[in-house]
Amino acid sequence: MHLTLAALAMSDDRVAGIMKTSRWLAALAAVLLVAPLLAPLSADARVGGGGSTGSRGSNTGAAPAPTRTAPAAAPIQRSATPTTQPSTATAQAAPAAGGGFMSRHPFMSGLMGGMLGAGLFGMMFGNGFGGGAGLFGMVFQLLLIGGIGYLAVRYFRGRMAGTGSSPYAYAAATPRLMEPPLTRSSVPLLGGGNAPAAGAIAITTEDYNAFESLLGGIQTAYSAGDLATLRTQVTPEMLGYFSEQLSGNASRGLENKVEAVKLEQGDLSEAWSEQGIDYATVAMRFSLVDYTRRLGDATIVEGNPQARIEATEIWTFLRSKGGTWILSAIQQAA
């Protein structure tokens, strides 16, 4: 009986201990669940709202050349420039175009196959590989096949060299990384990077200074809701996207604030010209203070006005001949 009462007492103590531990675990779980809701979230208040929008001319649907600052970029999701996709017939025909000599030149393969088949037919019916002419016919057919093949290869190789479609043409035109990005020092933060061979243009120190100035100027104007200033710094397409974002915030009683933008590193991805317009795509890593607050009482809704964050984006600028650079696209680093 005494053992039974002692066992029950120990059991009660154990149950009480388990219940106490459970309450502590429940309280800890509640704190972990509520803490993220109370902490300010990342605002993405900077221009573009962390999306990929705009136009890059004929390269809108193509990925920018990789750089040390941004090895990959997210594809553009919204653009006024239509991007063409290869048709199904073209996509199906593409593998055949990249095949061997016989698949690219069916006439030659048919001729050679027919002659070879005739010789084998003669062998099957006892006339020898050369048909009725015996050994001489066999040697003649082999020489004829080899000569036709040799002439055909020389002919088509000459055509490929004349049109610049040699197997090495793509490798020569593919952009390559020319130099590492410039880090913070006494020299400009934006430096040379990739440049496509076709239609490439030279980017000067003055151009890099303009890109850096636009990075800060556009963010400041957007934070202030200054559409008049933005109109002089961005394309009408980008102005429409920014105006849409500002209007959406205003309807929700919010405002985005971007402060103290500082370029940390950047390099050139591509620079080219088409139809009288120059384009330059630049990868930039920058730090900033980025938050969202309510218009009525200035309560912080997202972000932290006391903390700097970093972002890496790929900006494309354009200018007409003799004009100034303006922003035409923003892409996020992938």
C-alpha positions as CSV (number, residue, x, y, z in Angstrom):
1,M,0.0,0.0,0.0
2,H,2.8,2.4,0.9
3,L,4.6,1.5,-2.3
4,T,1.4,2.2,-4.3
5,L,1.0,5.7,-2.6
6,A,4.7,6.5,-3.2
7,A,4.4,5.5,-6.8
8,L,1.3,7.6,-7.2
9,A,3.1,10.6,-5.7
10,M,6.0,10.2,-8.1
11,S,3.5,9.9,-11.0
12,D,1.8,13.1,-10.0
13,D,5.1,14.9,-9.7
14,R,6.1,13.7,-13.2
15,V,2.8,14.8,-14.7
16,A,3.2,18.2,-13.1
17,G,6.7,18.5,-14.5
18,I,5.6,17.5,-18.0
19,M,2.7,20.0,-17.9
20,K,5.1,22.8,-16.8
21,T,7.5,21.9,-19.6
22,S,4.6,21.9,-22.1
23,R,3.5,25.3,-21.0
24,W,7.0,26.7,-21.5
25,L,7.2,25.0,-25.0
26,A,3.8,26.5,-25.9
27,A,4.9,30.0,-24.8
28,L,8.2,29.7,-26.8
29,A,6.3,28.5,-29.9
30,A,3.9,31.5,-29.6
31,V,6.9,33.9,-29.4
32,L,8.5,32.3,-32.4
33,L,5.2,32.6,-34.4
34,V,4.5,36.2,-33.4
35,A,8.0,37.6,-33.7
36,P,8.1,37.6,-37.5
37,L,4.8,39.4,-37.6
38,L,6.1,42.2,-35.3
39,A,9.4,42.6,-37.0
40,P,9.6,45.1,-39.9
41,L,9.7,43.2,-43.3
42,S,11.9,43.9,-46.2
43,A,10.2,46.7,-48.1
44,D,11.5,46.6,-51.7
45,A,10.4,50.2,-51.8
46,R,13.1,51.1,-54.3
47,V,12.0,51.8,-57.9
48,G,10.6,48.8,-59.7
49,G,9.5,47.2,-56.4
50,G,12.0,44.3,-56.8
51,G,10.6,43.3,-60.2
52,S,11.9,43.0,-63.8
53,T,10.3,45.4,-66.2
54,G,11.1,47.6,-69.2
55,S,12.7,47.2,-72.7
56,R,16.2,46.4,-74.0
57,G,15.5,47.0,-77.7
58,S,15.9,43.8,-79.7
59,N,17.5,42.2,-76.7
60,T,14.5,42.4,-74.5
61,G,13.8,38.7,-74.6
62,A,17.5,37.8,-74.3
63,A,19.5,37.4,-71.1
64,P,22.1,40.1,-70.4
65,A,25.7,38.9,-70.7
66,P,27.0,37.7,-67.3
67,T,29.2,39.8,-65.1
68,R,31.1,39.4,-61.8
69,T,28.5,41.6,-60.1
70,A,25.5,39.7,-61.5
71,P,26.3,36.3,-63.1
72,A,22.6,35.9,-64.0
73,A,19.6,38.1,-64.4
74,A,15.9,37.4,-64.0
75,P,14.0,37.6,-67.4
76,I,11.9,40.7,-68.0
77,Q,8.3,40.1,-66.9
78,R,6.6,43.2,-68.2
79,S,7.6,45.1,-71.4
80,A,6.1,47.2,-74.1
81,T,8.5,45.5,-76.6
82,P,7.1,42.3,-78.0
83,T,9.5,39.3,-77.9
84,T,9.3,36.8,-80.7
85,Q,9.4,33.1,-79.9
86,P,10.6,30.5,-82.5
87,S,7.8,28.7,-84.2
88,T,7.2,25.0,-83.7
89,A,8.4,24.1,-87.2
90,T,11.6,26.1,-86.7
91,A,12.2,24.4,-83.3
92,Q,11.7,21.0,-84.8
93,A,13.9,21.7,-87.8
94,A,16.7,23.1,-85.7
95,P,18.2,19.8,-84.6
96,A,18.3,18.6,-88.2
97,A,20.3,21.7,-89.2
98,G,22.9,21.0,-86.7
99,G,23.4,17.3,-87.8
100,G,26.2,15.8,-89.9
101,F,27.0,16.4,-93.6
102,M,24.6,13.8,-94.8
103,S,21.6,15.2,-92.9
104,R,22.3,18.7,-94.1
105,H,22.7,17.7,-97.8
106,P,20.2,15.0,-98.6
107,F,20.9,15.1,-102.4
108,M,24.5,14.1,-101.9
109,S,23.6,11.4,-99.4
110,G,21.0,10.1,-101.8
111,L,23.4,10.0,-104.7
112,M,26.2,8.3,-102.8
113,G,23.8,5.9,-101.1
114,G,22.3,5.0,-104.5
115,M,25.7,4.2,-106.0
116,L,26.7,2.2,-102.9
117,G,23.4,0.3,-103.0
118,A,23.9,-0.5,-106.6
119,G,27.3,-2.1,-105.9
120,L,25.8,-4.1,-103.0
121,F,23.0,-5.2,-105.2
122,G,25.5,-6.5,-107.7
123,M,27.3,-8.5,-105.0
124,M,24.1,-10.1,-103.8
125,F,23.3,-11.4,-107.2
126,G,26.8,-12.7,-108.0
127,N,28.0,-9.9,-110.2
128,G,30.6,-8.6,-107.7
129,F,30.6,-5.2,-106.1
130,G,31.4,-3.6,-109.4
131,G,28.5,-5.1,-111.2
132,G,29.1,-6.5,-114.7
133,A,32.5,-4.8,-115.0
134,G,34.0,-6.9,-112.2
135,L,37.0,-5.7,-110.3
136,F,37.6,-2.6,-112.6
137,G,34.0,-1.5,-112.0
138,M,34.3,-1.9,-108.3
139,V,37.5,0.3,-108.2
140,F,35.9,2.8,-110.5
141,Q,32.8,3.2,-108.3
142,L,34.9,3.5,-105.1
143,L,37.1,6.2,-106.7
144,L,34.0,8.0,-108.0
145,I,32.3,8.0,-104.6
146,G,35.4,9.2,-102.9
147,G,36.0,12.0,-105.5
148,I,32.4,13.3,-105.3
149,G,32.6,13.3,-101.5
150,Y,35.9,15.2,-101.5
151,L,34.6,17.8,-104.0
152,A,31.3,18.2,-102.1
153,V,33.1,18.8,-98.8
154,R,35.5,21.4,-100.3
155,Y,32.5,23.1,-102.0
156,F,30.4,23.5,-98.9
157,R,33.4,24.3,-96.7
158,G,34.2,27.2,-99.0
159,R,30.6,28.4,-98.9
160,M,30.6,28.3,-95.1
161,A,33.9,30.3,-94.9
162,G,32.6,32.8,-97.4
163,T,29.4,33.5,-95.4
164,G,31.1,33.6,-92.0
165,S,29.2,30.6,-90.8
166,S,32.1,28.5,-89.7
167,P,31.8,26.5,-86.5
168,Y,34.0,29.1,-84.8
169,A,31.9,32.2,-85.7
170,Y,29.6,31.9,-82.7
171,A,32.5,31.5,-80.3
172,A,34.1,34.7,-81.7
173,A,30.9,36.7,-81.4
174,T,30.0,35.4,-77.9
175,P,30.6,38.1,-75.2
176,R,33.4,37.3,-72.8
177,L,34.3,38.7,-69.4
178,M,37.0,41.2,-70.1
179,E,37.9,42.3,-66.6
180,P,36.7,42.0,-63.0
181,P,34.4,44.7,-61.6
182,L,35.8,47.7,-59.9
183,T,35.5,47.7,-56.1
184,R,35.3,50.8,-53.9
185,S,38.5,52.7,-54.3
186,S,39.7,56.0,-55.7
187,V,38.7,55.0,-59.2
188,P,35.1,55.0,-60.5
189,L,32.9,52.2,-59.2
190,L,31.5,51.3,-62.6
191,G,33.9,49.7,-64.9
192,G,34.3,47.8,-68.2
193,G,32.9,44.3,-68.5
194,N,31.4,42.5,-71.5
195,A,30.7,44.1,-74.9
196,P,29.1,42.2,-77.8
197,A,31.1,42.1,-81.0
198,A,28.2,43.1,-83.3
199,G,27.1,46.7,-83.0
200,A,29.2,47.3,-79.9
201,I,29.8,50.9,-78.7
202,A,32.4,52.4,-76.5
203,I,31.4,53.4,-72.9
204,T,33.4,56.3,-71.4
205,T,34.1,57.4,-67.9
206,E,31.5,60.2,-68.4
207,D,28.9,57.5,-69.3
208,Y,29.6,55.5,-66.1
209,N,29.3,58.7,-64.1
210,A,25.9,59.3,-65.7
211,F,24.8,55.8,-64.8
212,E,25.8,56.2,-61.2
213,S,24.1,59.6,-61.0
214,L,20.8,58.1,-62.4
215,L,20.9,55.3,-59.9
216,G,20.6,57.8,-57.0
217,G,18.6,60.4,-58.8
218,I,15.8,58.1,-59.9
219,Q,15.6,56.5,-56.5
220,T,15.3,59.9,-54.8
221,A,12.7,61.2,-57.3
222,Y,10.6,58.0,-56.9
223,S,10.8,58.2,-53.1
224,A,9.5,61.8,-53.3
225,G,6.8,60.9,-55.8
226,D,8.3,63.4,-58.2
227,L,6.9,62.3,-61.5
228,A,8.1,65.5,-63.2
229,T,11.7,64.7,-62.4
230,L,11.3,61.1,-63.3
231,R,10.0,62.1,-66.7
232,T,13.5,63.4,-67.5
233,Q,15.3,60.4,-66.3
234,V,13.4,57.4,-67.5
235,T,11.5,56.2,-70.7
236,P,7.8,56.8,-70.9
237,E,7.3,53.0,-70.4
238,M,9.2,53.0,-67.1
239,L,7.5,56.2,-66.1
240,G,4.2,54.4,-66.5
241,Y,5.3,51.5,-64.3
242,F,6.6,53.8,-61.6
243,S,3.4,55.9,-61.7
244,E,1.3,52.8,-61.3
245,Q,3.3,51.7,-58.3
246,L,3.0,55.2,-56.6
247,S,-0.7,55.3,-57.3
248,G,-1.2,51.8,-55.8
249,N,0.6,52.9,-52.6
250,A,-1.3,56.1,-52.3
251,S,-4.6,54.2,-52.6
252,R,-3.5,52.0,-49.7
253,G,-2.4,55.0,-47.6
254,L,1.3,54.1,-47.9
255,E,4.4,55.7,-49.2
256,N,7.8,54.1,-50.1
257,K,10.9,55.8,-48.8
258,V,14.4,55.2,-50.3
259,E,17.3,57.1,-48.7
260,A,21.1,57.2,-48.8
261,V,21.6,55.2,-52.0
262,K,25.3,54.2,-52.4
263,L,26.8,52.4,-55.3
264,E,29.1,49.6,-54.0
265,Q,30.1,47.8,-57.2
266,G,29.2,47.6,-60.8
267,D,30.3,46.6,-64.3
268,L,29.2,46.7,-67.9
269,S,27.3,43.8,-69.2
270,E,26.5,44.9,-72.8
271,A,26.7,48.1,-74.9
272,W,25.3,48.2,-78.4
273,S,23.5,50.4,-80.9
274,E,20.5,49.7,-83.1
275,Q,18.2,51.9,-85.2
276,G,19.9,55.1,-84.1
277,I,19.6,54.3,-80.3
278,D,22.5,53.4,-78.0
279,Y,21.9,50.9,-75.2
280,A,24.0,50.0,-72.2
281,T,23.2,47.3,-69.7
282,V,25.0,47.7,-66.4
283,A,25.0,45.4,-63.3
284,M,25.1,47.3,-60.1
285,R,25.3,46.3,-56.4
286,F,24.2,49.2,-54.1
287,S,23.2,49.8,-50.5
288,L,20.3,51.9,-49.3
289,V,17.8,52.5,-46.6
290,D,14.5,51.1,-47.8
291,Y,11.2,51.1,-45.9
292,T,7.4,51.7,-46.3
293,R,5.3,53.8,-43.9
294,R,1.7,54.9,-43.5
295,L,0.8,58.4,-44.8
296,G,-1.4,59.2,-41.8
297,D,0.8,58.6,-38.8
298,A,4.2,57.6,-40.4
299,T,4.0,54.1,-38.8
300,I,6.6,51.8,-40.3
301,V,4.9,49.0,-42.2
302,E,7.8,47.4,-43.9
303,G,11.6,47.7,-43.7
304,N,13.7,49.5,-41.2
305,P,14.6,53.2,-41.4
306,Q,17.7,52.5,-39.2
307,A,19.2,49.7,-41.2
308,R,21.0,49.6,-44.6
309,I,20.3,46.8,-47.0
310,E,22.0,45.7,-50.2
311,A,20.5,45.0,-53.6
312,T,21.9,43.8,-56.9
313,E,20.1,44.8,-60.1
314,I,20.8,45.1,-63.8
315,W,19.8,48.4,-65.3
316,T,19.6,49.2,-69.0
317,F,20.0,52.7,-70.2
318,L,19.4,54.2,-73.6
319,R,20.1,57.5,-75.5
320,S,19.4,58.9,-78.9
321,K,22.4,60.1,-80.9
322,G,23.7,63.2,-79.1
323,G,21.2,62.8,-76.2
324,T,21.6,61.9,-72.6
325,W,21.1,58.5,-71.0
326,I,17.8,57.6,-69.4
327,L,16.6,54.3,-67.8
328,S,14.8,51.8,-70.0
329,A,14.7,48.6,-68.0
330,I,15.4,47.1,-64.6
331,Q,16.1,43.4,-64.0
332,Q,16.7,41.6,-60.7
333,A,19.8,39.4,-60.3
334,A,18.9,35.8,-60.4
